[in-house]
Amino acid sequence: MVTLDKFPDYLFNQYKNFRKEVPSISKAHTFADSIIDFLFPIKRERKCTLPQIDLNLTQLQIDFKDLLDPMEKILGEPINDIAEKFFKKLPDIYDKLLKDANTFLDSDPAARSIESVIIYYPGFYSISVYRLSHVLYKLKIPFLPRILSEYAHSKTGIDIHPGAEIGLNFFIDHGTGVVIGETTTIGNNVKIYQGVTLGAMYVKKSMKGKKRHPTIEDNVIIYSGSTILGGDTVIGHDTIIGGNVWLTHSVPSYSVVYHESKTVVRDSKKLPDPINFVI
C-alpha cells in the first residue's frame, strides 16, 4: 500500500498512463447549450438579426474545432473536414427537432406552445442533445458524443446513448429514468414515458458491436416503468405497451401488452383490528 507521503508521486506516475487526447468537458457542455440556443434562440431578450446569426454560426464552428483540437492525433481525418461534415448536418438536425417539438405540442395537453416545449421540456432537451451527439457518433469522434449525452443525462435524468437510431416525431413525456441503449432502433412517431428501459439482456464485453438492444417500430407507445430487453426483441408497429411490463421477446404489430394486477379498494372502517392500529 502506498503511504500518504508517497501518494503524490504515485499519482503523478499514474497520470502518465491516461490519454491526453481528451476534449474539455466544460467546453463540451457549453457547446451543447450554445448550439441548441443557436437553433432555438427564443430565450434571448434581444431580437435576432441575420448578421448576428452568421456571426453566431462562425463562432460555433470555431468552438467546435477548439473542442476537437486535443484529439487531432487520434481523429480519422483533419479537423476542418470533420467540422464541415458536422455543420452540413445542422439543417437536417434542425428540421428533425422541429418535428419532435411539434409532436410534443400535439401529444401533451399541458403543452401550451412550441416555445414552452423548447424552453422547459426535459424530454425535448434530451432529444436535442441526442440528435447532435448521434451525428458526432456517426462521424466516429471519440469521447465527445458520450460527454454530451451524459451531460443531458445529468440535467434531465434521461439516458440516450448517441449510437441509438431514432426516427422522426419522437416524444418522451416526463422522462426521468428513461434508458435507451446503444444499439436500440426506434421508428417514427414513437412515444415513451418515464422509467422506460430499452436495454440489453446482459452486459458482456464480447457483445461489443453486436445488436443487443430492442427494435421499436413505428407508432408504438410505451408507458411508464416498462422494460424491453434484447437485440432480437422487436416491438411491432402500432403496438401499445402498458405500464410496468417486462418483455424479452418480440411482439407482433397492433398488439396491446399489459401487466395484469389486482387493486382492492374497500372501506377502511371495516378492516379487522390487527390492521386498524395507530403508531
C-alpha positions in Angstrom: 0.0 0.0 0.0 1.2 3.5 -0.9 1.7 5.7 2.1 0.2 9.2 2.1 3.6 11.0 1.8 4.4 8.9 -1.3 0.9 9.3 -2.8 1.5 12.4 -4.9 4.5 10.7 -6.6 2.3 7.6 -7.2 -0.5 9.7 -8.7 1.9 11.6 -10.9 3.2 8.4 -12.3 -0.3 7.1 -12.8 -1.4 10.2 -14.7 1.1 9.3 -17.4 -1.0 6.2 -18.2 -4.1 8.2 -19.0 -4.7 9.6 -22.5 -4.1 13.2 -23.1 -6.3 13.4 -26.2 -9.5 14.3 -24.3 -11.7 17.4 -25.1 -12.6 19.9 -22.4 -15.7 18.7 -20.6 -16.8 22.2 -19.6 -16.3 23.5 -23.2 -18.3 20.5 -24.5 -21.2 21.3 -22.1 -21.1 25.0 -23.2 -21.0 24.0 -26.8 -24.1 21.8 -26.4 -26.1 24.5 -24.9 -24.8 27.2 -27.3 -25.7 25.2 -30.4 -29.3 24.5 -29.1 -29.6 28.2 -28.3 -28.4 29.0 -31.8 -31.1 26.7 -33.3 -33.8 28.0 -31.0 -32.9 31.5 -29.8 -36.2 32.1 -28.1 -34.6 32.6 -24.6 -32.8 35.7 -25.8 -34.2 39.1 -24.9 -32.9 40.8 -28.0 -34.2 40.2 -31.5 -32.0 38.1 -33.8 -30.7 39.6 -37.0 -29.2 37.8 -40.0 -25.7 39.3 -39.4 -25.9 38.1 -35.7 -26.9 34.6 -36.8 -24.0 34.5 -39.3 -21.7 35.6 -36.5 -23.0 33.0 -34.1 -22.6 30.3 -36.6 -19.0 31.3 -37.3 -18.3 31.3 -33.5 -19.8 27.8 -33.1 -17.6 26.5 -35.9 -14.5 28.0 -34.1 -15.6 26.5 -30.8 -16.2 23.1 -32.3 -12.7 23.0 -33.9 -11.3 24.0 -30.5 -13.1 21.0 -28.9 -11.6 18.7 -31.5 -8.1 20.1 -31.2 -6.8 17.9 -28.3 -8.0 14.8 -30.2 -6.3 15.7 -33.5 -3.8 12.9 -33.4 -6.5 10.2 -32.9 -9.1 11.5 -35.3 -9.5 9.7 -38.6 -9.4 12.8 -40.7 -8.5 16.5 -40.5 -10.4 18.7 -38.0 -11.6 21.1 -40.8 -13.1 18.2 -42.7 -14.9 16.8 -39.7 -16.2 20.3 -38.8 -17.5 20.8 -42.3 -19.3 17.4 -42.3 -20.9 18.1 -38.9 -22.2 21.6 -39.7 -23.6 20.4 -43.1 -25.9 18.2 -41.0 -27.1 21.1 -38.9 -30.1 21.9 -41.2 -31.3 18.3 -41.1 -30.9 18.2 -37.3 -32.9 21.4 -37.0 -35.8 20.0 -39.2 -35.9 16.8 -37.1 -36.0 18.8 -33.9 -38.8 21.0 -35.2 -40.8 17.8 -35.9 -40.0 16.5 -32.5 -41.1 19.7 -30.8 -44.4 19.8 -32.7 -45.0 16.2 -31.7 -44.7 17.3 -28.1 -47.2 20.1 -28.7 -49.6 17.7 -30.4 -49.3 14.9 -27.8 -49.2 16.7 -24.5 -52.3 18.6 -23.4 -50.2 20.5 -20.9 -48.0 22.0 -23.7 -49.3 25.5 -24.4 -47.0 26.4 -27.3 -43.9 25.1 -29.2 -41.9 27.8 -27.3 -42.8 26.1 -24.0 -41.7 22.8 -25.3 -38.3 24.2 -26.3 -37.8 26.2 -23.2 -38.5 23.8 -20.4 -39.4 20.3 -21.5 -36.6 17.9 -20.4 -37.7 15.3 -23.0 -37.1 17.8 -25.8 -33.8 18.9 -24.4 -32.5 15.3 -24.2 -33.7 14.6 -27.7 -31.9 17.8 -28.9 -28.6 16.7 -27.4 -29.1 13.1 -28.7 -29.6 14.4 -32.3 -26.4 16.4 -32.1 -24.4 13.6 -30.4 -25.7 11.0 -32.8 -24.1 12.9 -35.7 -20.8 13.1 -33.8 -21.1 9.4 -33.1 -21.6 8.6 -36.8 -18.5 10.7 -37.6 -16.6 8.4 -35.2 -15.4 11.2 -33.0 -14.2 9.8 -29.7 -15.3 11.0 -26.2 -17.4 13.9 -27.4 -20.7 12.1 -28.2 -20.8 10.5 -24.8 -19.7 13.6 -23.0 -22.7 15.4 -24.5 -25.2 12.6 -23.8 -24.1 12.2 -20.2 -24.5 16.0 -19.8 -28.1 15.7 -21.0 -28.5 12.7 -18.7 -27.3 14.7 -15.7 -29.7 17.5 -16.4 -32.8 15.5 -17.3 -32.5 12.0 -15.9 -32.9 10.7 -19.4 -30.1 8.5 -20.7 -30.0 8.2 -24.5 -26.8 6.6 -26.0 -25.7 8.5 -29.0 -25.4 5.3 -31.0 -29.1 4.6 -30.9 -31.1 5.1 -34.1 -34.2 7.2 -33.5 -36.7 8.2 -36.2 -38.9 11.3 -36.7 -41.5 12.7 -34.3 -40.0 11.2 -31.2 -41.8 12.0 -27.9 -40.6 11.5 -24.3 -43.0 12.6 -21.6 -41.7 13.5 -18.1 -38.7 11.3 -18.9 -37.0 10.7 -15.6 -35.4 7.3 -15.6 -35.6 6.6 -19.3 -32.7 4.5 -20.6 -32.1 3.9 -24.4 -29.2 1.6 -25.2 -26.5 2.0 -27.9 -27.9 -0.4 -30.5 -31.6 0.4 -29.9 -33.6 1.2 -33.1 -36.7 3.3 -32.8 -39.0 4.1 -35.7 -41.2 7.2 -36.4 -44.0 8.5 -34.2 -42.9 6.6 -31.1 -43.9 7.8 -27.6 -42.1 6.9 -24.4 -43.0 7.7 -20.8 -40.9 7.9 -17.7 -39.0 5.0 -16.3 -38.8 3.0 -19.6 -35.7 0.9 -20.3 -34.7 -0.3 -23.7 -31.8 -2.4 -22.7 -29.7 -5.5 -23.2 -30.4 -8.9 -21.8 -27.0 -8.9 -20.1 -23.7 -7.0 -20.1 -20.7 -8.7 -21.6 -17.7 -7.2 -23.4 -17.9 -9.8 -26.2 -21.2 -8.2 -27.2 -19.4 -5.0 -28.4 -20.6 -4.1 -31.8 -23.5 -6.5 -31.8 -27.2 -5.8 -31.8 -28.1 -6.2 -28.1 -30.9 -3.7 -27.6 -34.5 -3.9 -28.9 -36.1 -2.6 -32.1 -39.2 -0.4 -31.6 -41.2 0.0 -34.9 -43.4 3.0 -36.0 -46.3 4.4 -34.0 -45.5 2.5 -30.7 -46.4 3.8 -27.3 -44.5 2.6 -24.2 -46.0 3.6 -20.9 -44.1 4.3 -17.7 -41.9 1.7 -15.9 -41.8 -0.8 -18.8 -38.6 -2.7 -19.6 -37.9 -4.2 -23.0 -34.6 -6.1 -23.4 -32.7 -7.9 -26.1 -31.3 -7.4 -29.6 -33.7 -9.9 -31.1 -36.7 -8.3 -29.5 -38.9 -6.4 -32.0 -42.0 -4.4 -30.9 -44.2 -4.4 -34.0 -45.7 -1.2 -35.3 -48.8 0.4 -33.8 -48.4 -1.5 -30.5 -49.2 -0.2 -27.1 -47.0 -1.4 -24.2 -48.7 -0.8 -20.8 -47.0 0.3 -17.6 -44.6 -1.9 -15.7 -44.4 -4.6 -18.4 -41.3 -6.8 -18.7 -40.5 -8.0 -22.2 -37.7 -10.1 -23.5 -39.4 -11.4 -26.7 -40.9 -9.9 -29.8 -44.5 -8.6 -30.1 -46.5 -8.6 -33.3 -47.9 -5.3 -34.8 -51.2 -3.9 -33.5 -50.7 -5.6 -30.1 -51.7 -4.3 -26.7 -49.4 -5.6 -23.9 -50.1 -5.0 -20.3 -49.3 -6.3 -16.8 -52.4 -7.5 -15.1 -52.5 -6.9 -11.3 -55.3 -6.7 -8.7 -56.0 -3.5 -6.9 -58.5 -3.7 -4.0 -60.4 -0.6 -2.7 -62.5 -1.1 0.4 -63.9 0.9 3.4 -61.1 1.3 6.0 -63.7 1.2 8.8 -64.4 -2.4 8.1 -60.7 -3.6 8.4 -60.0 -6.1 11.2 -58.4 -4.8 14.4 -54.8 -6.1 13.7 -54.6 -3.8 10.6 -56.6 -0.9 12.2 -53.8 0.4 14.5 -52.2 3.7 15.3 -48.4 4.4 15.5 
